[in-house]
Amino acid sequence: MQFSYDAANRHIGTTYDDGTTVRIVRDATGRMASRTIDPAGAEPAVTTSYLYAAGGDAAWGQRSGAGLTRSVGLPGGVSWTNQAGVVTWSFPGLGGHGLVTRTGTATSGLLLWDPFGQPVDPVTFAIGTVASDGTGQVAGNTLWHQGALKPAESAGSALVVEMGVRLYVPALGRFLQVDPIEGGGANDYSWPTDPINGPTLVGGNGLSRPRRVVMDD
């Protein structure tokens, strides 16, 4: 895979080994305004526009052609997605990651994850495979930290997540751009070294978040 960035070091495109390309247009705040996937071969390109209601990088809706998909993160980590009238509920486990989904009367199999976000095959327990990387997504959003509604791409040899201002590769436990906050973590690219208790969903390292310190007299 080859990634393209703009002058502000924001991801704006991906080229896969088979010739598939992804082009991203961002708004003034860095959020994805649209994403165009042009598959290799004769299939036409598909453009998805992202709709936002306020600040933050979680889109409440996606529009592709005449179809509208709406996604909402609910209290307790449950997420609700309506794709052209087809509603999918995603229910998290204790860690906040997708455990099962339900569409109509159909319930999915168990969804499993490693601490750094790789989907785990529920049968073979393999990670990093094409089959496992393609699971755990609804409407293009990963169900790892599902309430955050983070877009993911699994067309290539490794799963890539749009984690706020940076790209994140769960197989590596690493971001592909430097931490925008100097000295925010173990190094400029690492996911927090305590991935269970210290995740970072905005792209800045977990240690860069404000913390309250109490000192005795």
N, C-alpha and C positions, 0 to 999 in steps of 0.2 A: 504494500500500500504506500502511496505517496500523498502527503498532506500539504495543502497550500494555506498560507497565512497572509493577512493584510499588514499594513505598516504598523498597526497597533498590536501585532502578534496574536490576532484572533483568527480562529479556524474559518476558512471560507471555501474549502473544497477538498475532496478526496478522489484519487484515481486508484482503482483497484486493478489487480493483475490481469483480470479478464477483459479490461477495457471499460467497465462500468465507471461512471463518474458521478460525483455528488457536488453540486454547487450551492453555496449558502450565501444569502444576503442578510446582513445584520442591520438593526436600527441604530439610532444614535447612542443608545445605552449599551450596545453590544449584544442584545438579545437576537435570536434568530427571527427574522421577519419572513423568510421563505427558504425552502430547501427543494432543489430540483434533482431528482434521481434519473439519470439517463442510462438505462441498461445496455450492456453490450448486445449487439445484434439488431434485429429489426423492430424490437418493441419500442413504443414511443416513450419519450421522457414524461415524467409525472412531477408536477410542481405542487408542493404543499405550503400554504400560507398559515402563519401562526398568529393567533389572536390573543391579546392581553387586555386585562381589565384594569390593572394598576401596576405598581412597581413589582420587582422580582422577575425571575426568568421562567416561571412556570406558566405556560400558556393555558388559558381556560378552554381554547378551542383550536381546531385545525380545519382548514378548508382546502379540499382537493377537487377541482372541477366543480360540480354542483353539490358534492357531498360535504356535509359538516359533521365533524367529530367534536364532541365536548367532553372534557376531562375535568374532574373535580376531586381534590384531596379533602377528605372529611376527617373530623375529629377521631382520634384513636388510630389513625393511619390507614383507614379504609379508603380506597379510591373508587370512583364511579365514572364509567366511560360510556357514552352514547354514540355509537357509530351508525348514523343514518337509521336510527330507531332501534338498533340492536344494543341492548344495555349489558355491560359486563361489570360485575362487582369484583373487586380484588381485595382479599382479606389478608392482613399481615400476621406474622408470628410475633413473638415477644421482641425480636430485634428490629421490627419495623419493616421487614422485607416480605414480599409476597409469599404467602403460604399456599393458598388455593385461589382460583377464580371461579366465578359462577356466571353463566350466560343462560338466561331462561331457566330451564330445569336441569341443565347440564353443569356438573362440577368437574373442574380439571383435576389432574393428578397432583400429587404433592410437589411443590416447588422447593428446591434446595439451593443453597448458596454457600460459597466459602467466605471467610471473613473479609476478603478484599473485593467481593462482588462478582466472582465467576459463577455462572449457573452450573449446578452439579447434576449430572444425569441420574435420575431417581432409581434407575435399574442397575447400571454398571458403576455408578458413583464416579464416572470419569469427568474431568474438567478440561476446558479448552478445546472441546471437539465441536465440529460444525453443528451437530445435532443439539448439543447442550447450549451452545451460544445462541441458537435461534429460539430458545425457550425463554420464558419469564419476561415477555413483552406484551403490552397491550397498546394498540394504536401508536406504535413506534416508541413508546416510553418503557424504560426498564422498570421492573417491579422490585428491583433492589432499592431500598429506601423509597418505596413506591409512592408515598405521599408527596415526594418532591417533584414527581412528574418529569424525570430527566430523559431527554431523547437519547436513543442508542442506535448504533449501526452494527449489524452483524453480517454484512455481505462479504466481508473480507476474511482473512485468516485469523483475525483476533477481534473480539468484541471491543467496541470503543464507545464511551459514554460522554455526552456533552455535559460536563459537570461544572455548570456555571461559566466562569470565564476561561476555563481550560478544558482540554481533552484528557480523559482518563482511560487507561487501559487496565482492566482488572487482572489480566493474566500477568502483568508486570508489577501491579501495585504501584504504578507510577503515572504521573501526569506527563504530557508531552510538551508542556511549556513551563517556564520557571514560575515559581510562586510570586505573585505580584507584591507580596508583603515580605520585605527583606528580613531574613532570620526567623521566618514564621514556623519552621519545622526542622526535622532532622537534616533535610537538605532541600534544595530548590524544587525537586521533582517528586518527592515521596508522598504517598498517602500517609496519613497519621500512623505512627508506629503502634498505636493501640486502636485498631480499626473498629473494634466493637463499641468502645466507650467514647471515642473521639473522632467521629467522622466529620468530614468537611464537605458540604453540599453546594458551596458557592464557588469552589475552585481555589480558595485560599487555604493554606494548610491549617489543620485543626488547632495547632498550637498558636496560630495567629489570631484566634478569636479572643475578645476581651475576657478577662477573668477577674473575679473578685478575690482579693487577698485580705485576710484578717490577721492582724498582728496583736499579740498580747503586749500590754504595757510592761 
